[in-house]
Amino acid sequence: MSDRTIRRAAERAARKAATKAAKVAEANKANEAAKTSGANQVMTASANNTTPTWDSWDGWDNDDPPPPYPPCQNGEADEPQTKNTRPISDAKLAANRANSKLSTGAKTQATKDKSKMNSQTHGLCSQAALLPSEDPIIYQAFMESIFEQWSPATDQETRLTEVIGTTEWRLRRIPGLEAGIYAVGLLDHANLFTDEPDPMKRDRNVQSKLYLLYEKQFKNLSLQERRLRSQHKADTSELKQLQQDRIEKAKQAEQALKEQREAIVKRAEKISANCYKLNKPFRPAEFGFDFTFDEYAHYWKLQDAQYELTEEILDFHQVIEAHRNANKVA
């Protein structure tokens, strides 16, 4: 790069810096002038015994105290009003009060009873699972099938099973409700597409038209169905997890009991063998066992005969319990 090129580049950079500095100085000068003008207005108002206004105060950028809020009609201090706020007229106030008296809700007992049943229009959100128009015998049979399917064993499983059953019962209503909307629509709009010669095409057109006419009702049913299915999925997942945990816990308890019983039998065999070697009587109660020597001998008598035939090992405690029950009956 030549010296001339370097010199011209330096000159251009210097001109840009000077222009930028001039703009900054001019902006600062304008800001100082605005602050001085606002301060002079406040000082002039104070000198003339007048109250400064919010429009002339620039206290956000200086240390001048803010002017007082304009007084209300009742003499109390209030927040400054916006420029577009206007007091309401007496006629408008009277009209608003008259209109408010028209929305007081149901007054007669008949209208109150009717309003209480608003949530049961389709029965998908009502607290009662069974609607007055539904057969309680069919509902009872349906719930029994749900309980038979899930076989709840605890109070929590029973409550979840009941919730799952009522949710499925509500889901079963939706196809009937949709068909009912179409049926009512056909009665109210029987003259739709009567000039269409093709019956299948007419049915499709009528069905599409009725969907558009009752789109709000169909969308509401679809929304309720999604909500119910989401709830059903969460409840069934929770119930499955509860039952799986219960079954696993039962298996662990059964395995622990089995190992405990095997340890008892092994300990009894060892003590019995040592007593035989030392020519001493084996008294199970002296060693903390809950069975007698006769019961112990009865087990080994059956075990020897069973092993000789099948080479199977009998459950010691089951044999003892069966022996005790037989003696009680005898």
C-alpha positions as CSV (number, residue, x, y, z in Angstrom):
1,M,0.0,0.0,0.0
2,S,1.4,3.4,-1.0
3,D,1.9,6.4,1.3
4,R,-0.7,8.3,-0.5
5,T,-3.4,5.6,0.1
6,I,-2.5,5.4,3.8
7,R,-2.7,9.2,4.1
8,R,-6.1,9.4,2.5
9,A,-7.5,6.6,4.7
10,A,-6.3,8.4,7.8
11,E,-8.0,11.6,6.6
12,R,-11.3,9.8,6.0
13,A,-11.2,8.3,9.5
14,A,-10.5,11.7,11.0
15,R,-13.4,13.3,9.2
16,K,-15.8,10.5,10.4
17,A,-14.6,10.9,14.0
18,A,-15.1,14.7,13.9
19,T,-18.6,14.3,12.5
20,K,-19.6,11.8,15.1
21,A,-18.2,14.0,17.9
22,A,-20.1,17.0,16.6
23,K,-23.4,15.0,16.6
24,V,-22.9,13.8,20.2
25,A,-22.1,17.4,21.3
26,E,-25.2,18.7,19.6
27,A,-27.4,16.1,21.3
28,N,-26.0,16.8,24.7
29,K,-26.6,20.5,24.2
30,A,-30.2,19.9,23.3
31,N,-30.7,17.7,26.4
32,E,-29.2,20.3,28.7
33,A,-31.4,23.0,27.1
34,A,-34.5,20.9,27.7
35,K,-33.6,20.3,31.4
36,T,-32.9,24.0,31.9
37,S,-36.2,25.0,30.4
38,G,-38.2,22.5,32.6
39,A,-36.4,23.7,35.7
40,N,-37.1,27.3,34.8
41,Q,-40.8,26.6,34.4
42,V,-40.9,25.0,37.9
43,M,-39.0,27.9,39.4
44,T,-41.1,30.5,37.7
45,A,-44.3,28.8,38.9
46,S,-42.9,28.8,42.5
47,A,-42.0,32.5,42.2
48,N,-45.4,33.4,41.0
49,N,-47.1,31.4,43.9
50,T,-48.5,28.9,41.3
51,T,-48.6,25.1,41.6
52,P,-46.3,23.4,39.1
53,T,-48.0,20.9,36.8
54,W,-47.0,17.3,35.9
55,D,-46.6,18.3,32.3
56,S,-43.8,20.7,33.2
57,W,-42.1,18.5,35.7
58,D,-38.9,16.6,34.6
59,G,-38.0,15.1,37.9
60,W,-37.0,11.8,36.4
61,D,-33.9,13.4,35.1
62,N,-33.1,15.9,38.0
63,D,-33.6,16.2,41.8
64,D,-36.7,18.6,41.6
65,P,-39.6,17.5,43.8
66,P,-42.7,16.3,42.0
67,P,-45.8,18.5,42.0
68,P,-48.8,17.4,44.1
69,Y,-51.6,15.3,42.6
70,P,-54.6,17.3,41.5
71,P,-57.3,17.2,44.2
72,C,-60.5,15.2,43.7
73,Q,-64.0,16.6,44.0
74,N,-64.2,15.3,47.6
75,G,-61.0,17.0,48.6
76,E,-58.9,13.8,49.0
77,A,-55.7,13.1,47.1
78,D,-56.1,10.7,44.2
79,E,-54.1,9.3,41.3
80,P,-53.8,11.5,38.2
81,Q,-56.5,10.8,35.7
82,T,-55.8,10.0,32.1
83,K,-56.6,12.5,29.4
84,N,-59.4,10.4,27.9
85,T,-61.2,9.7,31.2
86,R,-64.7,11.3,31.4
87,P,-67.2,11.1,34.3
88,I,-70.2,8.9,33.6
89,S,-73.5,10.7,33.2
90,D,-76.5,10.2,35.5
91,A,-78.6,8.7,32.7
92,K,-75.8,6.1,31.9
93,L,-75.4,5.2,35.6
94,A,-79.1,4.7,36.0
95,A,-79.2,2.5,32.9
96,N,-76.3,0.4,34.1
97,R,-78.0,-0.2,37.4
98,A,-81.3,-1.2,35.7
99,N,-79.5,-3.7,33.5
100,S,-77.6,-5.2,36.4
101,K,-81.0,-6.1,38.0
102,L,-81.9,-8.2,35.0
103,S,-79.1,-10.8,35.6
104,T,-79.9,-12.1,39.1
105,G,-80.1,-15.7,38.2
106,A,-82.9,-18.2,38.7
107,K,-85.7,-17.0,41.0
108,T,-88.5,-19.6,41.0
109,Q,-88.0,-23.1,42.4
110,A,-88.6,-24.6,38.9
111,T,-85.9,-22.5,37.2
112,K,-83.5,-23.3,40.1
113,D,-84.1,-27.0,39.7
114,K,-83.5,-26.7,35.9
115,S,-80.3,-24.7,36.4
116,K,-79.0,-27.4,38.7
117,M,-79.2,-29.9,35.9
118,N,-77.2,-27.8,33.4
119,S,-74.1,-30.0,33.9
120,Q,-76.2,-33.0,33.0
121,T,-77.0,-31.8,29.5
122,H,-74.8,-34.6,28.0
123,G,-73.8,-36.2,31.3
124,L,-70.1,-36.2,30.5
125,C,-69.2,-33.7,33.3
126,S,-71.9,-34.5,35.9
127,Q,-71.1,-35.9,39.3
128,A,-73.8,-38.6,38.9
129,A,-72.5,-41.4,36.8
130,L,-76.0,-42.6,35.9
131,L,-78.5,-40.3,34.2
132,P,-82.2,-40.5,34.8
133,S,-82.8,-41.8,31.3
134,E,-80.3,-44.7,31.7
135,D,-81.1,-48.2,32.9
136,P,-79.6,-48.9,36.3
137,I,-79.6,-52.6,35.7
138,I,-77.5,-52.3,32.6
139,Y,-75.2,-49.9,34.5
140,Q,-74.8,-52.3,37.4
141,A,-74.0,-55.2,35.0
142,F,-71.4,-53.0,33.3
143,M,-69.7,-52.0,36.5
144,E,-69.6,-55.7,37.7
145,S,-67.8,-56.6,34.4
146,I,-65.3,-53.8,35.1
147,F,-64.6,-55.1,38.6
148,E,-64.3,-58.6,37.3
149,Q,-61.8,-57.4,34.7
150,W,-59.5,-55.6,37.2
151,S,-60.1,-57.7,40.3
152,P,-59.2,-54.9,42.8
153,A,-57.7,-56.2,46.1
154,T,-57.3,-53.0,48.1
155,D,-59.4,-49.9,48.9
156,Q,-57.3,-47.7,46.6
157,E,-57.6,-50.2,43.8
158,T,-61.3,-50.4,44.3
159,R,-61.7,-46.6,44.1
160,L,-59.6,-46.5,40.9
161,T,-61.6,-49.3,39.4
162,E,-64.9,-47.5,40.1
163,V,-63.5,-44.3,38.5
164,I,-62.4,-46.3,35.5
165,G,-65.8,-47.9,35.1
166,T,-67.7,-44.5,35.3
167,T,-65.3,-43.0,32.8
168,E,-65.8,-45.8,30.3
169,W,-69.6,-45.5,30.9
170,R,-69.4,-41.8,30.0
171,L,-67.3,-42.6,26.9
172,R,-70.0,-45.0,25.8
173,R,-72.5,-42.1,25.7
174,I,-70.7,-40.1,23.1
175,P,-71.6,-42.1,20.0
176,G,-75.3,-42.0,21.0
177,L,-75.1,-38.3,21.7
178,E,-73.6,-37.7,18.2
179,A,-76.3,-39.8,16.6
180,G,-78.9,-37.9,18.6
181,I,-77.6,-34.5,17.3
182,Y,-77.8,-35.8,13.7
183,A,-81.3,-37.1,14.3
184,V,-82.5,-33.8,15.7
185,G,-80.9,-32.0,12.9
186,L,-82.7,-34.2,10.3
187,L,-86.0,-33.4,11.9
188,D,-85.3,-29.7,12.1
189,H,-83.9,-29.5,8.5
190,A,-85.8,-32.1,6.6
191,N,-85.8,-30.0,3.4
192,L,-82.1,-30.1,2.9
193,F,-80.9,-31.1,-0.6
194,T,-84.3,-32.5,-1.5
195,D,-83.6,-31.8,-5.2
196,E,-80.6,-34.2,-5.2
197,P,-81.5,-37.3,-7.2
198,D,-78.7,-39.5,-5.8
199,P,-79.7,-40.8,-2.3
200,M,-76.1,-41.5,-1.2
201,K,-74.8,-38.1,-2.3
202,R,-77.8,-36.4,-0.7
203,D,-77.0,-38.2,2.6
204,R,-73.4,-37.1,2.5
205,N,-74.4,-33.5,1.8
206,V,-77.0,-33.5,4.5
207,Q,-74.4,-35.0,7.0
208,S,-71.8,-32.4,6.1
209,K,-74.4,-29.6,6.4
210,L,-75.6,-30.8,9.8
211,Y,-72.0,-30.9,11.0
212,L,-71.5,-27.3,10.0
213,L,-74.8,-26.3,11.7
214,Y,-74.0,-28.1,14.9
215,E,-70.2,-27.7,14.8
216,K,-70.1,-26.2,18.3
217,Q,-71.9,-29.2,19.8
218,F,-69.7,-31.7,18.0
219,K,-66.6,-30.0,19.0
220,N,-67.7,-29.9,22.6
221,L,-68.3,-33.7,22.5
222,S,-64.9,-34.2,20.9
223,L,-63.3,-32.1,23.7
224,Q,-65.1,-34.0,26.4
225,E,-64.0,-37.3,24.8
226,R,-60.4,-36.3,24.7
227,R,-60.6,-35.3,28.4
228,L,-62.2,-38.5,29.4
229,R,-59.8,-40.7,27.5
230,S,-56.8,-38.8,29.0
231,Q,-58.3,-39.4,32.5
232,H,-59.0,-43.0,31.7
233,K,-55.4,-43.6,30.5
234,A,-53.9,-42.0,33.6
235,D,-56.2,-44.0,35.9
236,T,-55.6,-47.3,34.2
237,S,-51.8,-46.7,34.3
238,E,-52.0,-46.0,38.1
239,L,-54.1,-49.0,38.7
240,K,-51.8,-51.3,36.8
241,Q,-48.8,-50.0,38.7
242,L,-50.6,-50.5,42.0
243,Q,-51.5,-54.1,41.1
244,Q,-48.0,-54.8,39.8
245,D,-46.4,-53.5,43.0
246,R,-48.9,-55.5,45.2
247,I,-48.1,-58.7,43.3
248,E,-44.4,-58.1,43.4
249,K,-44.6,-57.4,47.1
250,A,-46.6,-60.6,47.7
251,K,-44.1,-62.6,45.7
252,Q,-41.2,-61.2,47.8
253,A,-43.1,-62.0,51.0
254,E,-43.8,-65.5,49.8
255,Q,-40.2,-66.1,48.9
256,A,-39.0,-64.7,52.3
257,L,-41.5,-67.0,54.1
258,K,-40.3,-70.0,52.1
259,E,-36.7,-69.3,52.9
260,Q,-37.5,-68.9,56.6
261,R,-39.4,-72.2,56.6
262,E,-36.5,-74.0,54.9
263,A,-34.1,-72.6,57.4
264,I,-36.3,-73.9,60.3
265,V,-36.4,-77.4,58.7
266,K,-32.6,-77.5,58.2
267,R,-32.0,-76.3,61.8
268,A,-34.4,-79.0,63.1
269,E,-32.6,-81.7,61.0
270,K,-29.2,-80.7,62.3
271,I,-30.3,-80.6,65.9
272,S,-32.2,-83.9,65.6
273,A,-29.1,-85.5,64.0
274,N,-26.8,-84.3,66.8
275,C,-29.3,-85.5,69.4
276,Y,-29.3,-88.9,67.8
277,K,-25.4,-89.1,67.7
278,L,-25.2,-88.1,71.4
279,N,-28.0,-90.5,72.3
280,K,-30.2,-87.7,73.7
281,P,-33.9,-87.2,73.2
282,F,-35.0,-84.5,70.6
283,R,-37.5,-82.2,72.2
284,P,-38.4,-79.5,69.6
285,A,-39.9,-77.1,72.1
286,E,-36.6,-76.8,74.0
287,F,-35.0,-75.4,70.9
288,G,-37.8,-72.9,70.1
289,F,-39.7,-74.9,67.6
290,D,-43.5,-74.6,67.4
291,F,-44.1,-78.3,66.5
292,T,-43.9,-81.5,68.6
293,F,-41.7,-84.5,68.2
294,D,-44.7,-86.6,67.0
295,E,-45.4,-84.0,64.3
296,Y,-41.8,-84.0,63.3
297,A,-41.7,-87.8,63.1
298,H,-45.0,-87.8,61.1
299,Y,-43.5,-85.6,58.5
300,W,-40.4,-87.8,58.0
301,K,-42.6,-90.9,57.8
302,L,-44.5,-89.3,54.9
303,Q,-41.5,-87.8,53.3
304,D,-39.6,-91.1,53.2
305,A,-42.5,-92.8,51.6
306,Q,-43.0,-90.0,49.1
307,Y,-39.4,-89.8,48.1
308,E,-39.2,-93.5,47.6
309,L,-42.0,-93.2,45.0
310,T,-41.5,-89.8,43.3
311,E,-38.2,-88.4,44.7
312,E,-40.2,-85.3,45.7
313,I,-39.6,-83.1,48.8
314,L,-42.8,-82.4,50.7
315,D,-43.4,-79.0,52.3
316,F,-42.8,-79.5,56.0
317,H,-45.2,-76.9,57.3
318,Q,-48.0,-77.9,55.0
319,V,-47.7,-81.5,56.2
320,I,-47.7,-80.4,59.8
321,E,-50.7,-78.2,59.3
322,A,-52.7,-81.0,57.6
323,H,-51.8,-83.3,60.4
324,R,-53.1,-80.9,63.0
325,N,-56.3,-80.3,61.1
326,A,-56.8,-84.1,60.8
327,N,-56.4,-84.5,64.6
328,K,-58.9,-81.7,65.3
329,V,-61.5,-83.3,63.1
330,A,-60.9,-86.7,64.8
